[in-house]
Amino acid sequence: MSDDEALEHIGRLIDDSCDAAFERGLKRALYLLDELSKRPLSEENEVLTEYFRANAWAARSQIANIQQSWSWESVELQEEMLALTRAANHSGFTTLDKGRRCQILTNRANLLNRVGRSIDAIACWDEALRIDPHFAMALGNRGSGLRDYAGMVDDDRERAILALHAYESLCKAMAPDAVYDTPNFKPIVTQFKDMVNELGRAVNVDAVRAMQNLDQGEQGRSKVERAYRQWCLDKRLFLCPLNDLGPYLAAATDDLMLPGIRERFDERPGDYSPPPIIGFFSQMKQEYVSARYMLFEGMSSTRVHFSDRGVTLTNTLDYPLYSLASERVRTAFRIAYSLLDKIAFLIDRYWKLGKEPAHISFKNVWMVEKKQRLLSQFEESNNWPLLGLYWLSKELFDDQLKQITSADARELHAIRNALEHTYLRVSMGWAKPFTIGPSNTSSFGIAIGSDELESKAIRVMQIARSALFHVSFAIRQEERKKFHDNPESIVGSMP
């Protein structure tokens, strides 16, 4: 068969096997996709191969009933996520038609939300809607995801605004100009309508719409501060849930906090100070916002800093980038990545896992010591934000725990290791095609262009931001559980 005929054949096999709940057919489809991938495919067909691979894993997940059940670990969901991420990040993604691109992004967003990663899912739905603002499945599922997100937020005003935008997104999915990618869409519209009615009963839509004032907020006192705040809003880097709705000025604040935390007096005998993790979270938050500004400074700097004057360096003929601005970008990457391991340390302390501090990482804190098996207390937990935090850890690579859901996990890991321990050679972005070969690794460090390092640093900042949100939401759910389990207990509060 030609490449196009082969893909059409595999697509029919996946659809028919899904309809018939025939797992052997899906295994056969995955085998055929592996064989097809060995051919020199066009970029468009490479993307479609990953998309079909994701569909095959989704069908296997449906047959195994994983999507409908609560499960912390799933090979099917993990493989589906990885395939969709590869498709969305492939250089040939832009060659696909609008509808197919929206399908890929919407499916990935739906999966992210299913495993508790609502923040990342909203960004992915918004990406699909930038391609086609009327794509119904992205609009409707975005509304459902915003509703879930609102349920995790503690602030009444922010929760009401998120719920309002969930309501409006669902209404757009049912509008006459909404574009559905399936002929049998009436049952889906019914589901969206039920959610709209539920939100309409819970929220005074008109009152919230009148009070939200999303275009009012702190602009900044200087030209540089205004540019910095707008950059943070555009990249969705403020620690404020409203920033996930878009670059609204009202979101230009870092108001994320830990909830109130209960401790018994005998948990830390003789120590009556506030729980230490409150101060630890404040320190992590300060590190994050400081790293964020360093990244902005490093990316926007156009002048030679006085500290760089008189510094004699060797010209190695590969257009290297040496400057305080470049070091700020490097430092921001390192701080953001290290925050993830600090969050793992917080998880260990709050959930009383008893792990050795020197060996804790964001990737392994969930696992039985030196084994690729989830700790039983997590498997039995129904804490949805904590589940999202666990699946967020799969964005990273680890030499022992290789299960990942991100196409660039190994690359981020390599950059971090080079920054911390070996040699990361950064060349000016325009010079990269002339100085760095197809493989950016060598026997002596890693080579990377300045623009690529900046984009990777923004990505790690966004992962760190999601992690800070999820750990706060997860602790909030645990504290609510403590209250519901012991409603009659006497509590002395400390404001």
N, C-alpha and C positions, 0 to 999 in steps of 0.2 A: 504493500500500500504506500501511497505518497504520505508525507507528514500530515497533511490536512485530513486525508481519509482515515489515517490511523487515529488521529485525535477524535474525529467524529465517531469512529467505532468504539473507542474507549469511553467516550462520553455517554453513548447509548448503553454500554455495558454497566456503567455506574448507575445510571438512572433506573434501568430495569432491575438491577440487583437490589437497589434501595427499595423499590416498590414491592419486590417479592421477598424482602428481608433475607436475601441469599448471600451469606457472607463469603462463600467460596468465589462467587462472581466478583466481589470487591477485592479480594486478595489477588485474583487474576488481573484485575484492572491495574492494581498497584504494581504488579510484576511487569505488565506491558508498558506502563509509564516509565519504569526504570530502564527497560530495554530501549524505549523511544528516546530517552535522555542521552543515550550513547551516540545518537546521530548528531551531525552538525546542523542543529535546528536554527531557524530564524529567531531573532529576538522575541518576536510576537508569539511564536509557538513555544518558546522556552517558558514564557510567562503563563501561557495557557496550560502547559504541562503541570506547572506548580498549582494552578487553580484547580485542575481536575484531580490532582493528588489530594488537595485539601477536601474536595467534595467526596472522594472515596473514603477518606478517614472520617469525615462527618457522618457518612452513611453507616460506617462500622460502629461509630459511637452511638448512633440512633438505634441500631440493632441491639447493641449491648445495653441500651436504656441508660446510658451514662448521662445524657443531657437532662433527663428528667429526675435523676437521683442526685443526692448530695455526695460528692466524691472529691477528696483532696487531690488524689493522684489519678492520672489517666493517660496512658500511652496514646490513645486515640486523639484526645483533645490536644495533647502536646504536639503530636505530629501534624495535626490540622493547623494549629497556630503557626508552626514553623513554616509550613508550605505557603500559607497566606502571607506571612511576613516576607518570604522570599519573592513571591509574586509582586507584592506592593512595592518592594524596594528594587526590583529589577530594572535595569536601564531600558528594557523594552516595554515597560508598563505604559508609557505615554503613547506607544504606537497602537494600543487597543482602542476600540470605540468607547464612547462615554459610558454606555450602559454596562459594559463588561468591567470597566474600571470601578464604577460605583458598586457593582456586585461584589468585587473582591474586597474593597475597603469596608463595605457594610457587613459582609460576612466576618471579617476580622474583628470589627468593632463589636458585633454581637457576641463573638466568642470571648473577647476581652471582658465584656460585661458579665457574661455567664460565670467566669471564674473570679469575679469580685473586683476587677480592675475598671471600675466605672469611669474614673478620671481619664485614663488612656483611651477608653472606648469613645467617650464624648469627642475627644480630639480627632479620632479616626472617622466618626460619623460626619463631623464638620468638614473633614477633608473630602469626603464623598460629595457633600452638598456644595462645596466650592466648584466641583465638576458639573453637577446638575442640581440646582437648588430645589427642583421639584421631585427628586427621586424619593418615592413614597416610603420604601422600606428603611432608608436612612432616616427620614423624618420621624416615622412612627417609632422605630427602635430607639432613636435618640430621645424621644419623649419618655419612653419606658426607662431608659438609662438615667435620665435626669431625675425621674421620680425616685429611683433607687438611691441615687446620690443624695437627694434631699433628705431621705430617711436617715442618713448617717450624720448629717450636719446638726450641730447643737444650737446654733444661733437662730432664733425664731425668724428674724427678718431675712437672713440669707436662705433659710430653708423655704420660706414662703416664696421668695423670688425664683429659686430653682424650680419649685413646684409650678409656678406660673409659666415658666419657659417650657417645662415638660408638657403642660396643658396646650400651649400654643403650637408646639412642634407636632403633637398628636393631631391637632385640628388641621394643620397644613397637610398632614398625610391623608386626610379624608376630603380635602378640597377638590373641586372639579379638575384643576390643572395638575393634580398629583400624578406622577408617572409610575405605574406598576410594571414590574418585569415578569409577571406571571398572569396568564389569563384567568386563573381561578383565585381572584384576590378578595372576594366578598367575605369569606370567613376571617381573613386578616383584618379587614375594615371593621368587622364586628368586635374583634379583640381590642382594636384601638379605641373604638367608641366606648366600650366598657371602661377602659382606663380613663378616658376623658370624663365620663360621668362620675367615676370615683374621685378624681381630682377636683371636679366641680363641686362635689359635696364637701370636700375637706378644706378647700381654699376659696376665699372670697376673691374671685379673679379680678373683678373691677377695682376693688380696694387695693389689692397688691399692685396692679398695673399703675395705679395712680401714685403710689408711694415709692416705687422702686428707685426712681431718679438715678439710673445707671450712668448718666453722663456728668454727674456731679461728684467731685472728689478732689484729692490733693494733686495739683498739677506740678508743683515744684517751684522753688524760688528763683532758680537760675536757668539759663538756657541748657546747660549741661544736665542739670537735674531733671528738667522736663524731657530731654532726649532719653535719659536713662530710664525714667518711669515708662515712657512710651515703648521703649525697647523691651522692658520686662513684660508689659501688657501684651505686646505682639507675640512674644515667645511663650507666653503663659507661664511665667516664672514667679509671679507673686504667690505668697502663701495665703491665698484668699479663695474660697470656693467660687466666688463670682467671676474670677478670671477664666474659669473653664467655660463660661458663657461667651467669652470673646474679649477684645481689648477695651472694655468699658472702664472709664476713669474711676468709677466707684470701687473697682477691684484693685486700685493702686495702693494696697495696704497689705501688711503681713499680720493678719489677725488670727492665724491658726494657733490654738492652744491645746494643751492637754486638758482632759476633764478633771473634775474633782476626784481625788484618789483616797480610798478608805484603807486604813491600816489599824490593826489592833495594837494596843499599847505594848503588848509582849512580843511584837514582831521584831522590834529593835530596842531591846532592854536598855534603859538609861539614856536613850536618845529621843528627844521629843521635838526635834526639828521636822520641817515638812519632809515628805518622802523624797529621797535623793534623786529619783528619776525626773522629778519636776525641774530641778536645777540642770540636770543632764540634758533634758529636752531643750531648755532655754539655750544652753551652750551650743547644741547642734543647730538650732535655728539661727543663732548668731553666725556660726561658721557658714551656713548656707547663704545667708544674705550678703555676707562679706565676700564669699567666693563669687557670688552672682555679680557684684559690682566690679570685682577684679576682672571678670570675664568681659564685662561691658567695656571697661577701660582698655583692656588689652586689644579688643576688637576695633575700638573706635579711635585709638590713638593715631595721630598723623604727624606728631613732632618727635624729635629726638630728645629724650629725657636727659637732664644734666648729669645723671648718674652714669650714663653711657658714654659721656665725652671722655676722651683720653684713654679708652679701653682698647689696648692693642690685641687684635685677633688675627689668626691666619686665614688668608683667602684660599679656601679649598676648592674653588671653581665650580661649586654646585649651588650657588646663590643661597647660602644658608641664612637663616633669620636669627640674629642675635640682638636682643633688645629687652628693656624692662617690660615693654608691652607684650612681647612674646612670652616672657617668664610669667606674666600675670595670667595668660591663657593656660599655660602649663600648670600653674599653681591651682587655678580654678578647677581644672580637670581632676587633679589629685585630691583636692579637698572634697569635691562632690562625690568622688568614688569612695573615699575613706568614710564618708558619712554613712554609707550603706552598711559597713562593718560595725560602726558605732550603733546603728539601729539594731543590728543583730545582738550586740551586747545588752542593749535595753530590753530586747525580747527575752533574753536569757534571764535577766534579773526580775523583770515583772512577772513572767510566767514560771519563775523558780525552776529552771531547767537544770541548774547545777553544773554547767559546762566549764571547762578550763578556759579562763579568759584569753590566754595566749593563742588558743586554737579556734576561737570563734570567728566565723565569717558570715556574711549575709547569705551565702549559698549553703553552708552546712549547719547552721543553727537549728534547722528543722529536723535534722536527721539523727538517728541512733549513732552513737560514737563510732567512727571509722566504718560505717556501713551505709549503703544506699537504700535505707529504709526509713520511712517517716516515723517520727516519735508518736506513740499511741495517743498521747494527750492532744495532739493536733488532729489526728485521724478522727477522733471522737468529738472534736469541737465543731460547733455550728456557727462560729464567729465569721461572718461573711467578709468584713474588711481584712481580717487576719488571713483568710483564704486568698484574698487579692494580693496581700503582701507576699505570701508564699509564691504565688504565680509570678509576681514581679521579680522575685529572686531568680527565676528561670531566664530572665533577660541577660544574666551574667554567666560567664564561663568559669569553670573550675576544673583543675587537672584530674581530680578524683570524681567529681559529680558532673558528668558531661551532658546531662539532660538540659537542653536549652530550647527556647521558643523564639529566639531572635537570630536573624541572619548575620548580624555583626557582633555577636557576643564574644567570639574568639578574638576579633580585632580590637574591641574595647579592652579586653583583658590584656592583650599584648601591648597596647599603648600604655596602659597603667603600669605594667611591669617594667617597660622601658623607661618611663618617667621616674619610677621609684628606684630601680636597681641597675639599669644598663644605659643604653644610648638611644635617644630618640632624635634623629636628624630631621629638623624642620627646614624645608626650603620655601622660598617665596612661592605663593600659589601659582602665579603665571608661569613659573619656571619648572613646575613639577613634570610636565610631559617630556621635557628635555633632559632632566637630571635624574629622574626616578624611573626604573624599568617597570615592566608589567607586574612583577612581584616586588612589594616594598620591603621584604625581609631579606636579610643577608646574614652572613656568619658574624657580623659585627653590628648589632643593633637593628633599628627599624627606621625607614625613611618615610616621610609624610609631607604633604603640602600644607601650608599655613591655613588655607581656607578649609581643608578637610579636618585639620585638628580643631579649628573653631567650631565646625558643625558637630563634631564628636563631643566636644566639651559641652555644647548646648544640650545635646542628647543626654549626657550623663547628669547634667543639672536637672533636666526634666524627670529622669528616673528618681533622683534624690528627692525632688519635690513630691512626687507620687508616694514615695516611701514614707516621708514625714506625715503626709495626710493619712495614709492607711494605718500607720502605727497609732496615731492619735484616735482615729475612728475605732480601731480594734480595742484599745484600752477603754474607750467610752462604753463599748458594748459589754466588756467584762465588768465594768463598774455598775452598769445597769443590772446585770445579772446578779451581782452581789446584793444589790438593794432588793430585787425581787425574791431572792432566796431567803433573805432575812429582813422582812419588812418591819418587824417589831423591834429590831435591835436599836439600842440607844446610841446616837451618833452626836459627838461634839464637833461642830464645824469650825474651821479656821479660814476666815475670808482672806 
